[in-house]
Amino acid sequence: MDSTVFTAFLIAIGLAMDCFAVSIGVGTGQQVNDRRSRLRLAFHFGLFQGGMTLIGWLAGSTIADYISSFDHWLALALLGYVGFSMIRNGISNNHQKFELNPSKGRMMVVLSVATSIDAMAVGLSMAMIQTPVIFASIVIGIVSFTLSIFGLTMGNKLGRIIGKRMEIAGGVILVLIGIRIVVTHVL
């Protein structure tokens, strides 16, 4: 395997881990349980991961300092919002689903942006070391899509088996991912 392909694949797996973990968390809410919803959310995760890598590369080092000062806090706020909504819904006695469907509209964009902020930073670093980005962006998008489908399917199964407690756990996972992003950026 060519070293460029291997490197792109390793970067893609690293970036897709947030998509995978968020997909498990979202899947536990039992609202993204049909094929169309899973494909829609996973497609957007892959699109944003690949697209943000490309945007970061295009932006180059011009805005790197500006973005790096707050990107991790933005990811924490977005993931925290979704996570606490899941926790609140899991604790409540009524059996409603998410107030906002995570595979549609605003919630889908929030999750897609939150999971792809790191991809922009990777794109910035690729620009700084003058690495070709088109192939890497495509690989990142495909791997993110694939792992998101797998995570949504796993989360859905866990949610059916364990019920509302799993939705609470999914919300906690999202909040912890946001905290991990902040910790890794601050340190």
MARKOLTI-573041 format. One record per residue: residue in one letter; x, y, z of N, C-alpha, C in turn. Coordinates in pm, whole numbers, padded with zeros to 5 digits, always signed. Example, Ala and Ser with C-alpha at 12.3 -4.5 7.8 and 13.67 -1.06 7.14 Angstrom:
A+01319-00569+00780+01230-00450+00780+01320-00330+00780S+01285-00225+00708+01367-00106+00714+01290+00003+00787
END
This chain:
M+00086-00118+00000+00000+00000+00000+00090+00124+00000D+00060+00218-00085+00133+00343-00096+00129+00419+00038S+00238+00485+00072+00243+00554+00201+00142+00668+00210T+00110+00734+00098+00010+00840+00099-00128+00784+00131V-00160+00671+00071-00288+00606+00095-00296+00559+00240F-00191+00498+00288-00188+00449+00425-00202+00564+00525T-00129+00672+00503-00136+00789+00591-00276+00849+00589A-00335+00864+00471-00471+00918+00460-00570+00830+00534F-00554+00699+00523-00644+00606+00590-00630+00617+00742L-00507+00626+00793-00487+00641+00938-00546+00772+00989I-00525+00880+00915-00583+01009+00955-00735+00999+00954A-00790+00934+00852-00935+00919+00841-00992+00842+00959I-00926+00736+00999-00975+00658+01115-00972+00744+01241G-00863+00817+01260-00853+00904+01378-00963+01008+01382L-00989+01072+01268-01093+01174+01263-01233+01114+01277A-01253+00995+01224-01386+00933+01224-01426+00878+01361M-01333+00870+01454-01367+00817+01587-01471+00902+01658D-01464+01034+01641-01567+01120+01701-01703+01092+01636C-01705+01077+01505-01831+01044+01435-01886+00911+01486F-01799+00814+01502-01839+00682+01549-01901+00691+01689A-01830+00759+01779-01879+00769+01917-02010+00848+01924V-02018+00959+01850-02141+01038+01849-02255+00956+01788S-02225+00878+01686-02327+00794+01623-02382+00690+01721I-02296+00631+01801-02344+00537+01903-02437+00610+01999G-02393+00728+02045-02476+00805+02138-02610+00843+02079V-02610+00892+01956-02734+00932+01890-02822+00810+01863G-02762+00700+01823-02838+00579+01794-02915+00527+01913T-02863+00549+02033-02931+00501+02153-03064+00571+02176G-03081+00690+02118-03206+00764+02134-03322+00705+02057Q-03297+00606+01973-03399+00533+01898-03477+00618+01798Q-03425+00736+01763-03495+00817+01666-03434+00803+01526V-03310+00760+01522-03242+00737+01394-03236+00587+01374N-03352+00528+01350-03358+00382+01347-03397+00323+01212D-03426+00406+01113-03455+00350+00981-03336+00377+00888R-03330+00302+00780-03215+00309+00689-03195+00451+00635R-03302+00515+00596-03291+00650+00537-03231+00750+00636S-03277+00748+00761-03224+00839+00863-03077+00812+00891R-03041+00683+00902-02901+00648+00926-02812+00694+00811L-02857+00669+00688-02779+00710+00571-02766+00863+00564R-02873+00934+00595-02871+01081+00591-02772+01136+00692L-02777+01089+00815-02686+01141+00917-02542+01101+00888A-02521+00975+00852-02385+00929+00821-02328+01003+00699F-02412+01026+00599-02368+01102+00481-02321+01241+00521H-02397+01307+00607-02358+01442+00649-02231+01440+00735F-02217+01340+00820-02093+01328+00897-01974+01314+00802G-01986+01226+00703-01878+01207+00606-01854+01331+00522L-01961+01395+00477-01949+01517+00397-01879+01628+00475F-01920+01648+00600-01859+01754+00680-01714+01721+00715Q-01685+01595+00745-01546+01557+00776-01456+01585+00655G-01495+01533+00539-01415+01555+00419-01413+01701+00378G-01528+01766+00384-01538+01906+00345-01460+02000+00436M-01466+01974+00566-01392+02060+00660-01242+02041+00644T-01199+01921+00610-01057+01900+00582-01016+01986+00463L-01097+01985+00361-01069+02065+00242-01074+02215+00273I-01173+02258+00350-01183+02400+00387-01062+02442+00469G-01020+02358+00563-00901+02389+00642-00778+02403+00555W-00765+02314+00458-00651+02320+00366-00656+02448+00284L-00775+02483+00234-00790+02604+00154-00762+02730+00236A-00803+02727+00362-00781+02843+00448-00633+02861+00479G-00560+02748+00475-00416+02756+00502-00388+02811+00640S-00276+02872+00653-00237+02923+00784-00295+03061+00812T-00371+03118+00719-00425+03252+00736-00512+03264+00859I-00600+03167+00880-00693+03178+00993-00665+03075+01102A-00555+03003+01093-00526+02896+01189-00525+02948+01333D-00460+03059+01357-00454+03113+01494-00591+03156+01543Y-00671+03213+01455-00804+03259+01493-00894+03142+01530I-00896+03039+01450-00983+02923+01474-00937+02843+01596S-00808+02825+01610-00758+02740+01717-00787+02796+01857S-00815+02925+01866-00841+02983+01997-00979+02947+02053F-01072+02904+01967-01206+02876+02018-01272+02750+01961D-01209+02682+01866-01276+02569+01802-01315+02459+01901H-01230+02433+01997-01258+02328+02094-01376+02365+02185W-01391+02493+02216-01503+02537+02299-01634+02528+02220L-01628+02556+02092-01746+02543+02007-01790+02397+02000A-01695+02306+01983-01729+02163+01980-01791+02119+02112L-01736+02165+02225-01792+02131+02356-01935+02184+02369A-01958+02308+02326-02092+02366+02337-02193+02288+02253L-02156+02254+02131-02248+02183+02042-02277+02042+02092L-02172+01969+02128-02192+01833+02178-02260+01834+02315G-02228+01933+02398-02293+01945+02528-02442+01969+02514Y-02479+02055+02420-02621+02084+02395-02697+01956+02360V-02646+01881+02265-02712+01757+02223-02708+01654+02336G-02592+01640+02402-02578+01543+02510-02672+01568+02625F-02681+01694+02669-02770+01725+02781-02917+01710+02741S-02949+01734+02614-03086+01709+02568-03119+01560+02579M-03023+01475+02540-03044+01330+02550-03057+01286+02696I-02972+01340+02782-02978+01304+02924-03112+01346+02983R-03155+01470+02955-03283+01521+03007-03397+01432+02958N-03394+01394+02830-03499+01310+02775-03495+01171+02838G-03376+01117+02864-03364+00985+02925-03412+00981+03069I-03398+01092+03139-03439+01100+03280-03589+01125+03293S-03647+01198+03197-03788+01236+03208-03878+01114+03207N-03995+01131+03267-04091+01021+03275-04172+01003+03148N-04185+01110+03069-04260+01093+02944-04171+01021+02844H-04231+00953+02753-04156+00868+02661-04140+00932+02524Q-04119+01064+02523-04097+01131+02395-03955+01105+02348K-03938+01123+02219-03806+01113+02160-03740+01250+02170F-03623+01264+02107-03557+01394+02098-03658+01500+02059E-03641+01620+02114-03723+01732+02068-03691+01761+01922L-03566+01749+01886-03522+01770+01749-03461+01640+01699N-03503+01595+01583-03450+01472+01527-03303+01492+01488P-03210+01412+01542-03069+01431+01512-03031+01396+01368S-03124+01343+01290-03091+01312+01150-03155+01411+01054K-03205+01523+01107-03271+01622+01023-03234+01763+01067G-03233+01852+00972-03224+01996+00996-03112+02044+01085R-03149+02132+01176-03052+02201+01261-02970+02106+01347M-03034+02007+01406-02963+01914+01493-02858+01836+01414M-02889+01797+01292-02794+01724+01209-02674+01813+01176V-02698+01939+01145-02588+02032+01115-02503+02055+01239V-02566+02072+01355-02493+02091+01480-02399+01974+01506L-02451+01853+01494-02369+01734+01517-02258+01722+01412S-02290+01753+01288-02191+01743+01180-02076+01842+01201V-02110+01965+01239-02006+02065+01265-01923+02025+01387A-01991+01982+01493-01919+01948+01617-01819+01835+01595T-01855+01738+01512-01765+01625+01491-01657+01654+01388S-01669+01764+01313-01574+01788+01204-01478+01903+01228I-01483+01965+01343-01392+02077+01370-01247+02031+01367D-01219+01913+01420-01083+01860+01415-01036+01839+01271A-01129+01805+01182-01093+01784+01042-01041+01913+00979M-01097+02026+01020-01048+02154+00968-00904+02176+01012A-00875+02144+01136-00738+02160+01186-00642+02068+01110V-00688+01946+01078-00604+01855+00999-00579+01914+00861G-00682+01971+00801-00666+02035+00671-00567+02151+00677L-00573+02228+00785-00478+02338+00804-00335+02285+00811S-00317+02177+00885-00182+02121+00897-00134+02064+00764M-00226+02007+00685-00189+01956+00553-00143+02070+00462A-00206+02186+00475-00166+02301+00394-00027+02349+00435M+00000+02345+00564+00129+02394+00614+00245+02305+00570I+00218+02174+00554+00326+02085+00510+00311+02050+00362Q+00223+02124+00295+00201+02113+00150+00171+01969+00106T+00070+01912+00169+00025+01777+00137-00097+01785+00045P-00105+01697-00056-00226+01694-00142-00347+01656-00057V-00457+01728-00075-00568+01712+00018-00692+01647-00045I-00708+01651-00174-00831+01598-00235-00850+01450-00203F-00749+01369-00228-00759+01226-00199-00784+01203-00051A-00710+01272+00035-00727+01257+00180-00868+01294+00223S-00923+01402+00168-01059+01445+00203-01163+01339+00165I-01144+01279+00049-01237+01174+00005-01229+01052+00097V-01107+01011+00130-01089+00895+00220-01149+00926+00357I-01124+01046+00408-01178+01087+00539-01330+01083+00536G-01391+01132+00430-01537+01131+00419-01594+00990+00415I-01531+00902+00337-01580+00764+00323-01565+00688+00455V-01451+00701+00520-01430+00631+00647-01526+00684+00753S-01546+00815+00758-01639+00874+00855-01782+00825+00831F-01823+00819+00705-01955+00767+00670-01971+00623+00717T-01873+00540+00686-01879+00397+00719-01885+00375+00870L-01798+00441+00944-01799+00423+01089-01924+00483+01153S-01980+00586+01093-02104+00644+01145-02221+00547+01129I-02229+00483+01013-02334+00382+00992-02320+00271+01096F-02199+00223+01115-02174+00118+01212-02213+00164+01354G-02173+00286+01392-02205+00339+01524-02354+00358+01545L-02424+00409+01444-02570+00426+01456-02640+00293+01473T-02596+00193+01399-02655+00060+01409-02631+00000+01547M-02507+00012+01596-02475-00040+01730-02555+00033+01837G-02558+00166+01830-02631+00246+01928-02778+00213+01929N-02834+00192+01812-02975+00158+01801-03004+00025+01869K-02918-00073+01845-02938-00204+01909-02926-00194+02061L-02826-00118+02106-02810-00100+02251-02931-00028+02311G-02981+00073+02241-03098+00146+02289-03221+00058+02301R-03240-00033+02204-03356-00124+02210-03343-00222+02325I-03223-00270+02348-03201-00371+02452-03208-00309+02591I-03141-00197+02609-03127-00139+02743-03229-00031+02771G-03279+00037+02669-03385+00136+02687-03332+00274+02722K-03410+00346+02802-03383+00487+02833-03249+00509+02903R-03204+00410+02978-03072+00425+03044-02962+00440+02940M-02980+00375+02827-02880+00384+02721-02881+00523+02658E-02998+00586+02652-03005+00723+02600-02929+00818+02693I-02941+00797+02823-02865+00877+02919-02716+00854+02898A-02677+00729+02883-02536+00696+02859-02488+00760+02729G-02571+00758+02626-02535+00823+02500-02513+00971+02517G-02598+01037+02595-02582+01180+02623-02453+01207+02698V-02423+01122+02794-02298+01137+02871-02178+01120+02777I-02186+01024+02685-02078+01002+02588-02053+01129+02507L-02160+01192+02460-02144+01314+02380-02077+01425+02460V-02120+01443+02584-02059+01546+02670-01912+01513+02694L-01881+01387+02720-01742+01347+02743-01654+01367+02619I-01710+01343+02501-01634+01369+02378-01602+01518+02368G-01699+01603+02400-01675+01747+02399-01567+01787+02498I-01570+01728+02617-01467+01757+02719-01331+01708+02671R-01327+01589+02609-01200+01536+02558-01141+01629+02452I-01225+01682+02366-01178+01775+02263-01115+01898+02328V-01181+01953+02429-01126+02071+02498-00995+02037+02566V-00990+01926+02637-00868+01887+02708-00751+01867+02612T-00775+01798+02501-00666+01774+02406-00618+01903+02340H-00707+01999+02320-00667+02126+02259-00597+02217+02359V-00643+02213+02484-00581+02301+02585-00444+02249+02625L-00430+02117+02636-00301+02061+02672-00217+02051+02548
END
